[in-house]
Amino acid sequence: MLNSELLKFGAVNLDNVTVIHLDGDFDSVLTLLQGQVTSDCTQITNQFGQISSLCDEKGFVLCNFEIIFDKNRWLIIIEKSSKGIFLDEISKFLPFYKVSAVLLDLKVTGVTRNKDENILSDEHIIFQSDEALLSLIIANDKKIKNVLELIDWAFNRKLLGDHQINFNEKGKYRPHELGQHITRVSFKKGCFKGQEIIARMEYLGKLKKETRLIVYSKKEEVSEFTIIGKTYQDKDKFFSSCLGNINSFI
């Protein structure tokens, strides 16, 4: 259940992320990404980025990240702990597309806005819901009011249903178990790594487990679930992305 009244609006310096520039011809990078990531990169524009994932051949999620197109650059915004996973996977294909992966030392700002609020010209929307929108700004020195803490940004994402994995959860879960088949996977774009199994689950499988946000006071209340990613605390309440049998949530 979404506790939208707990969302915190404002901006935060995302000093926990790394920026990877996929340097090459526009179409070459686009073709490379389309064959690897779960989202449809043809929908990316200067102001609309995407949350996305890399999966292995069996459809298990390896890492989560954002993709934006900023100042004629394809950029991957990923947590520092997971950058090695992304680079190891994508580097296998770079020579075939004449693309290189370059680490950039850039400041990244994350912004949580009211859905009806105007955005800046250099802002990239990565997630929208009925309650809010999330966006990224690269190397912007403009003063933005209502500065948040890093935990607020992560907390907002969980509240909005973006359940992400940690580095140590690499290759353990498929998108459908995490709800990422709704937020991070395109079933219209064609083939990508793991697509055949993920599509089979979408159209032929019966979902037995899923991840939902649970708000609780004592750990015993979530003992039957697997905790995905990090748990966040607000006053005397804990907020966790919990994976369990669908019937367990009834």
HUVENBEL-V164402 format. One record per residue. N is the residue number from 1. OMEGA is omega in degrees with one decimal (999 if undefined). Layout:
BEGIN
{{N,OMEGA} {N,OMEGA}}
END
This chain:
BEGIN
{{1,-178.3} {2,175.8} {3,-171.5} {4,179.6} {5,-179.9} {6,177.8} {7,178.0} {8,-174.7} {9,-179.8} {10,-174.2} {11,-179.5} {12,174.7} {13,-177.8} {14,-177.7} {15,177.4} {16,-176.9} {17,175.0} {18,176.6} {19,177.6} {20,178.0} {21,172.6} {22,-169.8} {23,178.9} {24,176.5} {25,-176.7} {26,-176.7} {27,179.4} {28,178.5} {29,179.7} {30,179.8} {31,176.9} {32,-178.1} {33,-178.4} {34,-178.9} {35,-175.4} {36,-172.0} {37,-174.2} {38,-177.4} {39,179.9} {40,-173.9} {41,176.2} {42,-179.7} {43,-179.6} {44,176.9} {45,179.1} {46,-178.2} {47,178.0} {48,174.6} {49,-178.1} {50,162.3} {51,-173.1} {52,-179.4} {53,167.1} {54,177.5} {55,173.1} {56,-175.5} {57,-179.9} {58,175.4} {59,177.7} {60,-177.2} {61,178.5} {62,179.3} {63,178.0} {64,-176.7} {65,174.0} {66,175.3} {67,175.7} {68,174.9} {69,-172.2} {70,178.0} {71,178.6} {72,178.5} {73,170.4} {74,-176.4} {75,173.1} {76,178.6} {77,-171.9} {78,177.4} {79,-175.4} {80,-177.3} {81,-176.4} {82,-175.9} {83,179.6} {84,178.3} {85,-179.5} {86,-176.9} {87,178.8} {88,-177.5} {89,-174.3} {90,-176.7} {91,179.0} {92,-172.1} {93,-176.0} {94,-176.9} {95,-177.9} {96,-177.3} {97,-177.9} {98,179.7} {99,175.2} {100,177.8} {101,-175.1} {102,176.5} {103,-179.0} {104,177.4} {105,-176.3} {106,174.8} {107,178.2} {108,177.0} {109,174.6} {110,-176.9} {111,172.0} {112,-176.7} {113,166.5} {114,-174.2} {115,-178.5} {116,-176.5} {117,177.5} {118,178.2} {119,178.7} {120,-176.9} {121,-179.0} {122,-178.7} {123,-177.5} {124,178.0} {125,179.6} {126,-178.2} {127,178.3} {128,174.6} {129,177.5} {130,-175.4} {131,-172.3} {132,170.4} {133,177.6} {134,-178.9} {135,178.8} {136,173.8} {137,-178.5} {138,172.8} {139,179.9} {140,-178.2} {141,179.6} {142,178.9} {143,178.5} {144,-176.1} {145,176.7} {146,-179.8} {147,-178.4} {148,171.1} {149,179.8} {150,-179.9} {151,179.3} {152,178.5} {153,179.7} {154,179.8} {155,178.0} {156,-178.5} {157,179.0} {158,177.9} {159,-178.3} {160,174.1} {161,177.9} {162,-176.6} {163,-175.3} {164,178.4} {165,172.6} {166,177.7} {167,-176.0} {168,176.9} {169,178.8} {170,173.7} {171,-177.7} {172,-172.2} {173,174.5} {174,-176.1} {175,-177.4} {176,179.4} {177,-175.4} {178,-174.0} {179,-178.7} {180,174.8} {181,177.7} {182,-171.0} {183,-169.2} {184,-175.4} {185,171.9} {186,178.0} {187,-179.0} {188,-170.0} {189,-175.1} {190,-170.5} {191,168.9} {192,-175.9} {193,-178.8} {194,-172.8} {195,-175.3} {196,-179.3} {197,179.7} {198,178.5} {199,178.6} {200,177.1} {201,-179.0} {202,-170.8} {203,-175.6} {204,-175.2} {205,174.7} {206,-175.3} {207,-179.4} {208,179.4} {209,175.5} {210,-179.6} {211,176.4} {212,174.8} {213,175.7} {214,176.7} {215,-174.0} {216,-178.9} {217,-178.2} {218,-177.7} {219,-179.7} {220,-177.2} {221,-179.7} {222,-175.6} {223,-178.1} {224,-177.3} {225,170.5} {226,-179.6} {227,179.4} {228,179.2} {229,-175.7} {230,173.4} {231,-179.0} {232,-177.5} {233,174.4} {234,-175.7} {235,-176.9} {236,-178.7} {237,175.7} {238,-177.9} {239,-177.6} {240,169.1} {241,-172.1} {242,177.8} {243,179.7} {244,175.9} {245,-177.7} {246,-178.2} {247,-179.2} {248,-177.2} {249,-177.3} {250,999}}
END
